[in-house]
Amino acid sequence: MKNLNKVSFLFLLQVILGGQFSVITAFAQEKTFINPLVVEGPDPWVYKHTDGNYYFMSTGGNKLSIWKSKTLSGIKQASPKIVWTPPASGPNSRDIWAPEIHFLDGKWYIYYTATDKENPGDKTRYVFVLENAAKDPLAGTWLDKGKVNTTYSGLDGSVFEHRGKRYFMYSAYVGPQSRLFIAGMKNPWTISEKQVEIAKPTFNWEKFKEREILEGPQFLKGKKGAIHIIYSASACWDDNYALGMLTATDNRDLLSKTAWQKSPEPVFKASKENNVFGPGHNSFTKSPDGKEDWIVYHAKSVANGECSGRSTRIQKFTWKTDGTPNFGTPLSTATPIAKPSGE
């Protein structure tokens, strides 16, 4: 009988401890997440709106979809809604890439890259704009506002505001290179005639065989009176695709090429130890409570020498004492990450 009681006690203890372990495990899972947020999510973009929602988009190829989530890490559980498909023919009928959703002047706008199905390629690749007046971008009608009037063909259009002015950036095809250009905006779908080149490939890590590429420019307001443009360098099929940085003081004329200084080394690059390759084409956002800065980017878990396999990942970043961002090292997809503050 004593032995039976001992066995029963040990069994009961195991159940209790096992239950506690399950509770602890569940609690840890509730407070953390693991990447990726979206398994097939190249060229990710996140916009945190004043309605408290995060709106996510990424390259779909033949459609534009929006994910809507109350939390940043919750994008992982959100279901995308297709909001637009390209026409059967015309200049924006194929290769729908790198969409960004913005809320400007009381309306929603999507900037995306496309080319002509009848004559596809870099020479016919441009940035296009859609407009939606609905309160919720997953509702309403998206109207085609046409092609942005860039001097060159190109891709990866992005918009930002600084000191009361609105700017447009994109990656322009100039000869064998993709260079970064900036311009002021007359309205959300029209840019000024003054379109300034602010960077071209100069370092070896910005080049891959026959391609010399700077693309995916993103605005980042820095510390200590600095502003940055974070860009992606080299070809998307290069396993060493990485992020570079341009810096200017926030009181300079942003339409002056001399205002921008390029960092000589990548600010975010592959980590063989963490099985992260080709990290790039990023965007930035804040935690729900606005206290943390997060980088949103795509990367691969295999060095395959291809553009395929790019998933959307996020991680928190901090700032160095000189006011420049410290993105750290891209984390393994096996690493639990504390959820953004305020979730």
PAFIZA-282911 format. One record per atom (N, C-alpha, C): y, x, z. Coordinates in steps of 0.05 Angstrom, whole numbers, padded with zeros to 5 digits, always signed. Atoms other than C-alpha are relative to their C-alpha. Example, Ala and Ser with C-alpha at 12.3 -4.5 7.8 and 13.67 -1.06 7.14 Angstrom:
-00024+00018+00000
-00090+00246+00156
+00024+00018+00000
-00024-00016-00001
-00021+00273+00143
+00022-00015+00014
REM end
This chain:
-00024+00017+00000
+00000+00000+00000
+00025+00017+00000
-00023-00018-00001
+00046+00057+00017
+00005+00013-00028
-00002-00012+00026
+00031+00090-00050
+00012-00020-00020
-00010+00021+00017
+00045+00023-00085
+00030-00003+00004
-00029+00002-00006
+00112+00017-00050
+00016+00023-00011
-00013-00024+00011
+00128+00088-00070
+00004-00002-00030
-00001+00004+00029
+00112+00073-00142
+00021-00020-00007
-00020+00021+00005
+00154+00010-00140
+00028+00010+00005
-00027-00011-00006
+00212+00047-00108
+00009+00018-00023
-00007-00018+00021
+00210+00101-00161
+00006-00015-00026
-00006+00016+00024
+00207+00049-00216
+00027-00013+00002
-00025+00013-00004
+00265+00011-00186
+00023+00020-00003
-00021-00021+00002
+00305+00076-00180
+00005+00007-00028
-00003-00007+00028
+00291+00093-00252
+00016-00022-00015
-00015+00022+00013
+00315+00024-00274
+00029+00001+00007
-00028+00000-00008
+00378+00030-00233
+00015+00023-00013
-00013-00023+00012
+00394+00100-00257
+00002-00003-00030
-00001+00004+00029
+00376+00082-00328
+00022-00020-00007
-00021+00019+00005
+00423+00023-00323
+00028+00012+00003
-00026-00014-00004
+00479+00067-00296
+00006+00018-00024
-00004-00018+00023
+00467+00116-00352
+00009-00016-00025
-00007+00017+00023
+00471+00059-00403
+00029-00009+00002
-00027+00008-00004
+00536+00036-00372
+00019+00023-00006
-00017-00023+00005
+00565+00106-00373
+00001+00006-00030
+00001-00005+00028
+00542+00115-00445
+00018-00020-00015
-00016+00022+00013
+00573+00048-00466
+00030+00005+00005
-00029-00005-00006
+00638+00066-00430
+00011+00023-00016
-00009-00023+00016
+00641+00133-00465
+00004-00008-00029
-00003+00009+00028
+00629+00100-00532
+00024-00018-00004
-00023+00017+00002
+00683+00050-00517
+00026+00016-00001
-00024-00017-00001
+00733+00106-00505
+00002+00020-00022
+00001-00020+00021
+00713+00149-00564
-00009-00012-00026
+00011+00007+00027
+00696+00145-00638
-00008+00026-00014
+00006-00023+00016
+00668+00192-00690
+00008-00006-00028
-00006+00002+00029
+00690+00205-00761
-00026-00002-00016
-00024+00009+00014
+00689+00183-00815
+00007-00029+00006
-00008+00028-00002
+00729+00119-00813
-00010-00016-00024
+00010+00013+00025
+00711+00103-00886
-00017+00021-00014
+00019-00020+00011
+00650+00136-00917
+00009+00008-00028
-00011-00006+00026
+00678+00132-00988
+00030-00006+00001
-00029+00005-00004
+00752+00142-00975
+00018+00023-00008
-00018-00021+00009
+00787+00194-01018
+00030-00008+00000
-00029+00005+00002
+00863+00200-01017
+00010-00022+00019
-00006+00022-00019
+00872+00159-00953
+00030-00002+00007
-00028+00006-00009
+00938+00126-00933
-00001-00021+00022
-00002+00020-00022
+00954+00090-00868
+00030-00005+00005
-00027+00009-00006
+01017+00050-00855
+00000-00017+00025
-00001+00016-00025
+01033+00025-00785
+00025-00017-00001
-00022+00019+00004
+01076-00037-00791
+00011-00010+00027
-00013+00011-00024
+01123-00070-00742
-00015-00025+00011
+00016+00023-00009
+01074-00129-00737
-00023+00010+00018
+00021-00011-00017
+01028-00082-00697
-00026+00006-00014
+00024-00005+00015
+00977-00075-00752
+00002+00027-00015
+00003-00023+00018
+00952-00013-00789
-00010-00011-00027
+00009+00007+00026
+00945-00021-00864
-00010+00025-00014
+00013-00024+00011
+00897+00027-00898
-00007-00004-00029
+00008+00001+00028
+00886+00043-00972
-00012+00027-00007
+00010-00025+00011
+00847+00096-01010
-00008-00004-00029
+00007+00002+00028
+00826+00111-01081
-00025-00016-00004
+00023+00017+00006
+00780+00057-01108
-00009+00003-00029
+00007-00005+00027
+00781+00077-01181
+00006-00023-00019
-00003+00023+00018
+00780+00007-01211
+00012-00024+00015
-00012+00022-00015
+00816-00034-01158
+00018+00011+00022
-00016-00007-00023
+00866-00034-01101
-00009-00019+00023
+00009+00015-00023
+00840-00056-01033
+00016+00008+00025
-00015-00005-00025
+00874-00061-00964
-00019-00006+00023
+00014+00004-00026
+00841-00053-00896
+00022-00007+00020
-00020+00008-00021
+00879-00087-00838
-00013+00001+00027
+00012-00004-00026
+00867-00068-00766
+00022+00002+00022
-00018-00002-00023
+00902-00075-00698
+00000+00028+00012
+00002-00027-00011
+00879-00005-00680
-00006+00019-00022
+00005-00021+00020
+00875+00060-00718
-00029+00005-00003
+00028-00005+00003
+00803+00075-00702
-00015-00025-00009
+00012+00025+00008
+00788+00001-00715
-00002-00004-00030
+00003+00001+00029
+00796+00013-00790
-00029+00003-00007
+00029-00005+00005
+00723+00035-00785
-00015-00026-00001
+00014+00026-00001
+00702-00037-00770
+00013-00021-00018
-00014+00020+00017
+00753-00072-00816
-00013-00003-00027
+00011+00006+00027
+00733-00104-00882
+00022+00001-00020
-00021-00001+00020
+00773-00086-00944
+00002-00026-00016
-00005+00022+00018
+00805-00140-00986
+00012+00010-00026
-00011-00007+00026
+00815-00130-01060
+00025-00016-00005
-00025+00015+00004
+00887-00148-01074
+00010+00002-00029
-00010-00004+00027
+00895-00124-01146
-00022+00014-00016
+00017-00014+00019
+00852-00104-01206
+00017+00006-00025
-00016-00007+00023
+00880-00069-01268
-00004-00018-00024
+00002+00016+00025
+00893-00104-01334
-00022+00012-00018
+00021-00009+00018
+00841-00098-01389
+00009+00022-00019
-00011-00021+00017
+00887-00053-01429
+00029+00006+00009
-00027-00007-00007
+00953-00018-01424
+00002+00026+00015
-00004-00026-00012
+00984+00043-01390
-00011+00003+00028
+00011-00002-00028
+00956+00025-01320
-00027-00014+00001
+00025+00014+00002
+00887+00002-01341
-00024+00016+00010
+00023-00016-00008
+00843+00059-01315
+00008+00020+00021
-00003-00021-00021
+00833+00110-01259
+00022-00007+00020
-00019+00009-00021
+00869+00074-01203
-00003+00017+00025
+00002-00021-00020
+00882+00130-01154
+00023-00001+00021
-00020-00007-00021
+00919+00148-01090
+00021-00021+00006
-00020+00021-00006
+00951+00082-01070
+00013+00004+00027
-00015+00000-00025
+01004+00078-01016
+00014-00027+00003
-00014+00025-00006
+01030+00013-00984
+00024+00006+00018
-00025-00003-00016
+01102+00011-00958
+00014-00027+00003
-00017+00024-00004
+01148-00042-00930
+00029+00008-00003
-00027-00009+00007
+01217-00034-00962
+00017-00024-00006
-00019+00021+00006
+01277-00080-00962
-00012-00028+00003
+00011+00026-00006
+01237-00138-00934
-00024-00008-00018
+00023+00006+00017
+01180-00134-00985
-00021+00023+00001
+00021-00020+00001
+01114-00098-00993
-00001+00013-00027
+00003-00014+00025
+01104-00045-01046
-00024+00018+00001
+00022-00019+00002
+01043-00007-01069
+00006+00019-00023
-00003-00021+00020
+01051+00058-01106
-00028+00011-00006
+00026-00009+00007
+00990+00080-01145
+00001+00015-00026
+00002-00015+00024
+00969+00127-01200
-00020-00013-00020
+00018+00011+00020
+00938+00103-01265
+00004+00013-00027
-00002-00010+00028
+00925+00121-01338
-00008-00022-00019
+00005+00020+00021
+00913+00085-01404
-00030+00002-00009
+00028+00001+00008
+00841+00064-01419
-00004+00010-00029
+00003-00007+00028
+00852+00075-01493
+00006+00029-00006
-00007-00028+00004
+00880+00145-01485
+00002+00013+00028
-00001-00010-00028
+00861+00170-01415
+00005+00030+00002
-00004-00028-00005
+00881+00236-01385
+00026+00006+00013
-00024-00008-00015
+00936+00276-01352
+00026-00007-00015
-00025+00005+00015
+00986+00264-01409
+00009-00029+00002
-00007+00028-00003
+00984+00189-01398
-00002-00010+00028
+00003+00007-00028
+00977+00190-01323
+00027-00002+00014
-00026+00004-00013
+01036+00161-01284
-00003-00015+00026
-00001+00016-00025
+01056+00128-01219
+00012-00027-00006
-00008+00028+00004
+01063+00052-01220
+00006-00014+00026
-00008+00014-00024
+01090+00001-01171
-00006-00030-00002
+00005+00028-00003
+01069-00068-01147
+00018-00011+00023
-00017+00012-00020
+01113-00116-01106
-00012-00026+00010
+00010+00025-00012
+01094-00172-01058
+00020-00009+00022
-00020+00011-00018
+01144-00216-01021
-00012-00015+00024
+00013+00014-00022
+01092-00247-00974
+00003+00015+00026
-00002-00013-00026
+01095-00233-00899
-00024+00018+00005
+00026-00014-00003
+01022-00211-00900
-00007+00012-00027
+00006-00012+00026
+01005-00161-00956
-00028-00008-00010
+00026+00009+00009
+00934-00189-00958
+00002-00028-00012
-00005+00026+00012
+00965-00255-00980
+00021+00003-00022
-00021-00001+00020
+01016-00273-01033
-00010+00011-00027
+00006-00010+00027
+01020-00246-01104
+00013+00027-00005
-00010-00027+00006
+01027-00174-01126
+00011+00000-00029
-00013-00001+00026
+01077-00168-01184
+00002+00028-00010
-00001-00026+00013
+01074-00110-01232
+00029+00008-00006
-00028-00010+00004
+01141-00072-01229
+00001+00023-00020
+00001-00020+00021
+01118-00022-01282
-00002+00028+00010
+00003-00028-00005
+01119+00053-01285
+00026+00012+00012
-00023-00015-00011
+01164+00097-01243
+00011+00019-00022
-00012-00015+00022
+01213+00132-01290
+00002+00030+00005
+00001-00029-00005
+01191+00203-01276
+00003+00015-00026
-00004-00017+00023
+01209+00259-01324
-00027+00008-00013
+00026-00010+00009
+01137+00283-01328
-00021-00021+00006
+00023+00015-00009
+01070+00250-01326
-00009+00013+00026
+00007-00011-00026
+01038+00260-01258
-00014-00021+00017
+00015+00017-00019
+01006+00229-01197
+00010+00002+00028
-00004-00002-00029
+01008+00217-01122
+00029-00005+00008
-00027+00008-00009
+01075+00182-01114
+00001-00008+00029
-00004+00007-00028
+01102+00175-01044
+00029-00004+00006
-00028+00007-00007
+01165+00147-01012
+00005+00006+00029
-00008-00003-00028
+01202+00166-00949
+00031-00004+00003
-00028+00003-00006
+01270+00155-00916
+00009+00021+00020
-00011-00021-00018
+01314+00207-00883
+00031-00002+00000
-00029+00002-00003
+01385+00201-00856
+00012-00022-00018
-00010+00023+00014
+01394+00133-00888
-00003+00000-00030
+00005-00002+00029
+01371+00155-00958
-00030-00002-00005
+00028+00003+00007
+01306+00139-00993
-00007+00019-00023
+00009-00020+00019
+01267+00191-01032
-00027-00006-00011
+00026+00002+00013
+01209+00192-01081
-00010+00028-00006
+00012-00025+00006
+01161+00250-01088
-00025-00005-00017
+00025+00002+00014
+01104+00262-01136
-00009+00028-00010
+00011-00024+00012
+01060+00315-01168
+00001-00002-00030
-00005+00001+00029
+01083+00329-01239
-00017+00020-00015
+00014-00018+00018
+01042+00359-01295
+00020+00015-00017
-00018-00017+00015
+01083+00417-01321
-00017+00023-00011
+00017-00020+00012
+01042+00459-01370
-00027-00001+00014
+00026-00001-00013
+00978+00483-01335
+00001-00005+00030
-00004+00003-00029
+01007+00469-01266
+00006-00029+00008
-00010+00024-00013
+01018+00410-01220
+00020+00008+00020
-00022-00008-00017
+01085+00418-01186
+00012-00024+00015
-00011+00021-00016
+01121+00379-01133
+00029-00005-00007
-00027+00008+00006
+01184+00340-01151
+00010-00021+00020
-00012+00019-00017
+01232+00299-01110
+00025-00012-00014
-00023+00014+00012
+01286+00248-01129
+00010-00021+00019
-00011+00023-00014
+01332+00196-01098
-00010-00025-00013
+00009+00025+00011
+01315+00123-01108
+00023-00020-00003
-00019+00021+00005
+01358+00069-01139
-00009-00027+00012
+00013+00023-00012
+01310+00015-01118
-00030+00007+00004
+00028-00009-00006
+01236+00014-01097
-00017+00007-00024
+00016-00007+00024
+01212+00022-01169
+00015+00017-00020
-00016-00016+00018
+01267+00064-01200
+00012+00024+00014
-00011-00024-00012
+01287+00136-01185
+00024+00010-00017
-00023-00011+00013
+01350+00174-01203
-00007+00020-00022
+00005-00019+00021
+01357+00218-01264
-00003+00028+00010
+00003-00027-00011
+01363+00279-01220
-00027+00002+00014
+00027-00003-00010
+01291+00299-01208
-00005+00030+00003
-00001-00029-00006
+01284+00367-01174
-00028+00011+00007
+00025-00014-00007
+01224+00414-01173
+00005+00015+00026
-00004-00014-00026
+01216+00438-01101
-00023+00020+00006
+00021-00019-00005
+01150+00476-01105
-00019+00001-00024
+00021-00004+00020
+01099+00504-01154
-00022+00018+00011
+00021-00017-00011
+01032+00540-01143
+00008+00030-00003
-00006-00028+00001
+01045+00613-01125
-00021+00017+00015
+00020-00015-00015
+00990+00633-01076
-00028-00005-00011
+00027+00002+00010
+00917+00645-01093
-00015-00026+00010
+00014+00023-00011
+00894+00588-01047
+00010-00026-00012
-00010+00023+00014
+00936+00540-01089
-00011-00002-00029
+00011-00001+00027
+00896+00557-01152
-00030+00000+00001
+00029+00000+00002
+00824+00546-01174
-00007+00002-00029
+00007-00006+00028
+00800+00577-01238
+00023-00006-00019
-00021+00006+00020
+00840+00546-01295
+00022-00019+00011
-00019+00019-00010
+00877+00497-01250
+00018+00011+00022
-00020-00008-00021
+00940+00510-01208
+00013-00025+00009
-00007+00027-00007
+00954+00449-01167
+00013-00002+00028
-00012+00011-00025
+01002+00422-01114
+00001-00030-00004
+00000+00029+00003
+00992+00348-01102
+00001-00014+00027
+00001+00016-00025
+00992+00292-01051
+00022+00006+00020
-00021-00006-00019
+01061+00307-01020
+00004-00022+00020
-00004+00019-00022
+01073+00274-00952
+00022+00009+00018
-00023-00006-00017
+01136+00272-00910
-00009+00000+00029
+00006-00001-00029
+01131+00293-00837
+00025+00009+00014
-00024-00008-00016
+01191+00293-00790
-00009+00019+00022
+00008-00020-00019
+01185+00356-00749
+00016-00001+00026
-00015-00004-00025
+01214+00381-00683
+00022+00020-00005
-00021-00020+00000
+01276+00422-00669
+00016+00001-00026
-00017+00002+00024
+01315+00397-00729
-00013+00007-00026
+00013-00007+00025
+01262+00411-00781
-00014-00025-00012
+00016+00020+00013
+01228+00366-00832
-00020+00015-00019
+00021-00013+00016
+01165+00381-00872
-00011-00018-00022
+00016+00014+00020
+01129+00362-00934
-00027+00014+00000
+00027-00011+00000
+01054+00372-00927
-00013-00008-00026
+00011+00005+00026
+01018+00378-00993
-00029+00010-00002
+00028-00009+00005
+00947+00388-01019
+00001+00021-00022
+00000-00022+00019
+00932+00452-01057
-00028+00005-00011
+00024-00006+00015
+00880+00471-01109
-00012-00027-00011
+00013+00023+00012
+00832+00424-01145
-00017-00016+00021
+00015+00016-00020
+00798+00366-01108
-00029+00007+00000
+00028-00009+00000
+00731+00394-01130
-00004+00028+00012
+00002-00026-00013
+00747+00461-01097
-00008-00005+00029
+00008+00003-00028
+00710+00465-01030
+00020+00011+00019
-00021-00012-00017
+00770+00504-01004
+00027-00014-00004
-00023+00018+00001
+00820+00449-01021
+00012-00001+00028
-00012-00003-00026
+00871+00454-00965
+00028-00012+00000
-00027+00010-00002
+00939+00432-00939
+00020+00023+00003
-00022-00019-00003
+01003+00472-00948
+00024-00014+00011
-00023+00011-00013
+01072+00461-00919
+00026+00011-00011
-00027-00007+00006
+01144+00461-00942
+00017-00008+00024
-00017+00006-00023
+01199+00463-00889
+00029+00002-00008
-00029-00001+00004
+01273+00447-00890
+00013-00009+00026
-00015+00011-00023
+01326+00436-00836
+00010-00028-00008
-00005+00028+00007
+01342+00362-00831
+00028-00006-00009
-00027+00005+00009
+01415+00371-00848
+00005+00011-00028
-00002-00011+00027
+01402+00404-00916
-00001-00022-00021
+00002+00017+00022
+01408+00371-00983
-00029+00001-00010
+00028-00001+00007
+01335+00352-00996
-00005+00001-00030
+00002-00002+00029
+01349+00350-01071
+00008+00027-00010
-00005-00027+00008
+01363+00424-01071
-00026+00016+00004
+00024-00016-00001
+01305+00470-01087
+00001+00021+00021
-00003-00022-00019
+01333+00524-01042
-00003-00010+00029
+00003+00011-00027
+01328+00477-00982
-00028+00004+00012
+00028+00001-00008
+01253+00483-00980
-00013+00028+00001
+00014-00026-00003
+01213+00543-00954
-00030-00006+00002
+00029+00005+00000
+01138+00547-00967
-00015+00019+00020
+00017-00016-00017
+01089+00571-00914
-00020+00016-00016
+00018-00016+00016
+01047+00629-00940
-00030-00005+00003
+00029+00005-00006
+00981+00605-00910
-00004-00030+00002
+00006+00028-00004
+00946+00537-00909
+00005-00008+00030
-00004+00009-00028
+00963+00495-00847
-00024-00017+00009
+00024+00015-00006
+00897+00457-00850
-00021+00007-00021
+00019-00009+00021
+00834+00484-00884
-00029-00005+00009
+00028+00004-00004
+00759+00481-00889
-00011+00014+00025
+00014-00012-00023
+00714+00496-00829
-00030+00000-00006
+00029-00002+00006
+00645+00522-00848
-00016-00006+00025
+00014+00004-00026
+00626+00521-00774
-00004-00029+00006
+00001+00028-00006
+00640+00447-00770
-00010-00017-00024
+00009+00014+00024
+00612+00430-00839
+00021-00018-00011
-00023+00015+00011
+00680+00407-00863
+00011+00016-00024
-00009-00014+00024
+00699+00425-00935
+00021-00017-00014
-00020+00013+00016
+00759+00408-00978
+00017-00020+00014
-00018+00020-00014
+00803+00374-00925
+00027-00001-00014
-00026+00002+00013
+00865+00347-00957
+00008-00029-00006
-00013+00025+00008
+00906+00291-00989
+00003-00019+00025
-00003+00013-00026
+00930+00266-00922
+00023-00020+00002
-00024+00015-00008
+00979+00218-00890
+00003+00002+00030
-00006-00002-00029
+01009+00212-00820
+00005-00027+00012
-00006+00025-00014
+01013+00157-00769
+00002+00006+00030
-00002-00002-00029
+01024+00144-00695
-00022-00017+00013
+00018+00016-00016
+00978+00118-00641
+00013-00027+00006
-00012+00026-00005
+00988+00044-00622
+00023+00000+00019
-00022-00001-00019
+01033+00062-00564
+00022+00019-00009
-00021-00017+00011
+01073+00111-00607
+00002+00028+00012
-00002-00026-00015
+01058+00171-00562
-00014+00023-00013
+00016-00022+00012
+01010+00210-00605
+00004+00000-00031
-00001-00003+00029
+01013+00238-00676
-00028+00005-00010
+00026-00002+00012
+00952+00231-00720
+00002+00007-00030
+00003-00006+00029
+00933+00261-00787
-00024-00015-00011
+00021+00014+00014
+00892+00220-00835
-00006+00016-00026
+00006-00018+00022
+00855+00260-00888
-00028-00006-00011
+00028+00002+00009
+00794+00263-00932
-00012+00028+00001
+00015-00025+00000
+00740+00316-00929
-00029-00005-00008
+00029+00002+00007
+00668+00330-00949
-00016+00014+00021
+00018-00013-00019
+00609+00349-00905
-00019+00020-00014
+00016-00018+00015
+00576+00388-00961
+00017+00015-00020
-00014-00016+00020
+00603+00445-01004
-00013-00004-00027
+00014+00008+00024
+00583+00412-01069
+00016+00007-00026
-00016-00007+00023
+00639+00437-01115
+00008-00024-00017
-00007+00025+00014
+00655+00365-01133
+00021-00015+00016
-00019+00018-00014
+00706+00311-01117
-00015-00021+00016
+00016+00021-00012
+00649+00266-01095
-00005+00006+00030
+00007-00004-00028
+00631+00256-01022
+00023+00002+00019
-00024-00002-00017
+00702+00252-00995
+00002-00025+00018
-00003+00022-00019
+00707+00209-00932
+00026+00001+00015
-00025+00001-00016
+00767+00187-00891
-00005+00007+00029
+00003-00009-00028
+00775+00222-00824
+00028+00001+00013
-00025-00002-00014
+00829+00223-00771
-00004+00018+00024
+00000-00014-00025
+00847+00268-00713
+00028+00004+00009
-00027-00004-00013
+00905+00279-00665
+00009+00028-00006
-00011-00027+00002
+00952+00337-00676
+00024+00003+00019
-00021-00006-00019
+01004+00371-00633
+00022+00017-00014
-00023-00016+00011
+01066+00415-00642
+00001+00027+00013
-00004-00027-00010
+01077+00489-00635
+00028+00003+00013
-00025-00005-00013
+01134+00518-00594
+00023+00003-00019
-00022-00003+00020
+01173+00533-00658
+00006-00026-00014
-00006+00026+00011
+01172+00459-00676
-00016-00007-00025
+00017+00006+00023
+01120+00463-00732
-00026-00013+00010
+00025+00014-00009
+01057+00420-00731
-00023+00019+00003
+00025-00014-00005
+00992+00446-00704
-00023-00019-00006
+00021+00019+00008
+00937+00409-00742
-00028+00009+00011
+00025-00009-00011
+00882+00452-00712
-00021+00004-00022
+00023-00003+00018
+00813+00455-00744
-00012-00027-00004
+00013+00026+00005
+00780+00395-00778
-00026-00002+00016
+00023+00004-00019
+00728+00367-00730
-00025-00009-00015
+00026+00009+00010
+00655+00357-00744
-00003-00030+00002
+00005+00029-00001
+00632+00286-00758
-00019-00007+00023
+00017+00005-00024
+00585+00295-00698
+00016+00002+00026
-00016-00003-00024
+00643+00306-00650
+00013-00026+00009
-00014+00023-00010
+00664+00247-00606
+00030+00006+00004
-00029-00003-00002
+00740+00238-00608
+00011-00022+00017
-00014+00020-00017
+00782+00203-00556
+00016-00018-00018
-00015+00019+00016
+00811+00140-00586
+00030+00004+00004
-00029-00003-00002
+00886+00140-00600
+00011-00015+00025
-00011+00012-00024
+00928+00124-00538
+00012-00028-00006
-00010+00027+00004
+00944+00051-00530
-00021-00019-00012
+00022+00017+00010
+00878+00026-00560
-00015-00012+00023
REM end
